[in-house]
Amino acid sequence: EVGLVGGRIGILVEQPGLVADYDSVFAFPQERYVSQGTSVTANLFVRRRVFESVGPFNADLQSSGDFELCRRAGEGGHRLIYSADALVLHPARESLDALLRKNRRVAGGFRRREFELRGRGTWEVVKDLRVMLRPRPRYWWRMLAGREKTGHLPVSRRAGVVAICILLYYHFALSVLRKPPAKDQH
C-alpha cells in the first residue's frame, strides 16, 4: 500500500570546514520532511503507479519539484513512509558559494511555486517569509551551546555554523523577493 519511500540521507564530508559542518547539520532532514508528507529526491523511491496516477515531476520548477510531486501524490491518496535502512550518502558542499547557489535555486523554486503556480501576491508571500524566517535567537544560542544539532562540533566551529545559518536565512528571503531573470537558470 506504500507508494513512496523517503530514505535516510547521510552527509559525506570529504573536505572538512565550516560549510561542510553546516551541511552535516542542516542538509536533508529527511525524516522530518517525510513526517510532513514530502521527501527530497536525493533518496526517494516512487512506484510507477504513483507517476501514472499523478504525473511526472513539474519540469517548470527550478527547485522543489520533489516536494510538489510528493504533495500531489499525498493528495492522490498515495502513502509516503520513511526508511532509515535505505541510506544514501550525499557529498557535503565545500564552499560558501555552493551553499548560496543552492539557496538561490531553492528560493527560485519557492518563488515560482508561490507567485506563479499558486498565484499569490507579494504581500501574502512576505507574510509567509516573516513566519518562516523570523529571527530565532534562542535557537541560535542553543546551537552555539551545543544543545541543538551542533553538539558534535567544537565551539569555534559552532559559531561559524550559526553565522552561516543566519546568512542563509536572510539570503533566502532576498532571493525569493528579487525580480527573477527572464528565464530562471538551473
C-alpha positions in Angstrom: 0.0 0.0 0.0 3.1 2.3 0.1 3.5 4.5 -2.9 6.7 6.4 -2.0 9.6 5.8 0.3 11.9 8.6 1.5 15.2 7.1 2.8 17.8 8.4 5.2 20.5 10.7 3.7 23.9 10.8 5.3 26.4 13.6 4.6 29.8 12.5 3.2 32.4 15.1 4.3 35.5 14.9 2.0 36.8 18.4 2.7 36.3 19.4 6.3 35.4 23.1 7.0 32.6 25.3 8.2 30.5 24.8 5.1 30.7 21.0 5.4 29.9 21.4 9.1 26.8 23.4 8.1 25.7 20.8 5.6 26.3 18.0 8.1 23.9 19.7 10.5 21.2 21.1 8.1 21.2 19.3 4.8 18.4 16.8 4.1 16.4 16.4 7.4 14.6 13.6 5.5 12.8 12.0 8.5 11.3 15.4 9.3 10.4 16.0 5.7 8.7 12.6 5.4 6.7 13.3 8.6 5.4 16.4 6.8 4.4 14.5 3.7 7.3 15.2 1.4 10.8 13.9 0.6 13.9 15.1 -1.3 14.8 13.2 -4.4 18.3 12.5 -3.1 16.7 9.4 -1.7 13.2 9.0 -2.9 11.6 5.8 -4.3 8.4 6.2 -6.2 6.3 3.4 -7.6 5.4 3.5 -11.2 1.7 3.6 -10.4 2.2 6.9 -8.5 3.7 8.5 -11.6 0.9 7.1 -13.7 -1.6 8.5 -11.3 -0.3 12.0 -10.5 2.1 12.6 -13.4 5.8 13.3 -13.5 7.9 16.0 -11.8 6.9 19.5 -12.7 9.8 20.4 -15.1 8.9 24.1 -14.8 10.1 24.3 -11.3 13.7 25.4 -10.7 13.7 23.6 -7.4 11.2 21.8 -5.0 9.8 19.6 -7.7 10.2 16.7 -5.3 8.1 18.4 -2.7 5.5 19.3 -5.3 5.3 15.7 -6.6 5.0 14.3 -3.0 2.2 16.8 -2.3 0.3 15.7 -5.4 0.9 12.1 -4.5 -0.4 12.6 -1.0 -3.5 14.4 -2.3 -4.0 11.5 -4.6 -4.1 9.1 -1.7 -0.6 7.6 -2.1 1.2 6.8 1.1 4.8 8.1 1.8 6.9 6.4 4.5 10.4 6.9 5.9 13.1 4.2 5.8 16.2 4.7 7.9 17.6 1.5 6.3 17.6 3.0 2.8 20.7 5.1 3.2 22.2 7.3 0.5 25.4 9.3 1.1 25.4 12.8 -0.3 28.6 14.8 -0.6 28.8 17.9 1.6 29.0 21.2 -0.2 32.6 22.6 0.1 32.2 26.4 -0.4 30.0 29.2 0.7 29.4 30.0 -3.0 28.0 26.4 -3.4 25.6 27.0 -0.5 24.5 30.3 -1.8 23.8 28.8 -5.3 21.7 26.1 -3.7 19.9 28.7 -1.6 19.1 30.8 -4.7 17.9 27.7 -6.5 15.6 26.6 -3.7 14.4 30.2 -3.3 13.7 30.3 -7.1 11.6 27.2 -6.8 9.7 28.6 -3.8 9.2 31.9 -5.7 7.9 30.1 -8.8 5.6 27.9 -6.8 4.1 30.7 -4.7 3.9 33.6 -7.2 3.2 31.8 -10.4 1.7 28.4 -9.7 -0.3 29.4 -6.6 -1.0 32.9 -7.9 -0.1 34.6 -4.6 0.7 38.3 -4.2 3.9 39.7 -2.9 2.3 40.6 0.5 1.0 37.1 1.0 4.4 35.7 0.3 6.1 38.3 2.5 3.8 37.3 5.4 4.8 33.6 5.0 8.5 34.6 4.8 8.1 36.6 8.0 7.0 33.4 9.8 9.4 31.1 8.0 12.4 33.3 8.5 11.7 35.0 11.8 14.8 35.7 13.9 15.4 32.7 16.1 18.0 33.9 18.7 17.1 31.3 21.3 17.6 28.5 18.7 20.8 30.0 17.6 22.0 30.3 21.2 21.1 26.6 21.8 23.1 25.7 18.7 26.1 27.7 19.9 25.8 25.9 23.3 25.7 22.6 21.5 22.3 21.7 22.7 20.6 21.9 19.3 22.0 19.8 16.5 25.6 21.0 16.8 26.8 19.2 19.9 29.3 17.1 17.9 31.2 20.3 16.8 33.8 22.3 18.7 32.5 25.7 20.0 34.6 27.7 17.5 33.0 25.8 14.6 29.5 26.0 16.1 29.8 29.8 15.9 30.7 29.5 12.2 27.7 27.2 11.5 25.4 29.7 13.3 26.8 32.6 11.3 26.2 30.7 8.0 22.7 29.8 9.2 21.8 33.4 9.8 23.3 34.5 6.5 21.3 31.9 4.5 18.1 32.7 6.3 18.1 36.3 5.0 19.8 35.5 1.7 16.8 33.1 1.0 14.3 35.9 1.7 16.1 38.3 -0.6 16.4 35.7 -3.3 12.6 35.0 -3.1 11.7 38.6 -3.4 14.1 39.7 -6.1 12.8 40.0 -9.6 13.7 36.8 -11.4 15.7 36.8 -14.6 13.7 36.5 -17.8 14.3 32.7 -17.7 15.3 31.0 -14.4 18.7 29.4 -14.7 19.0 25.8 -13.3 
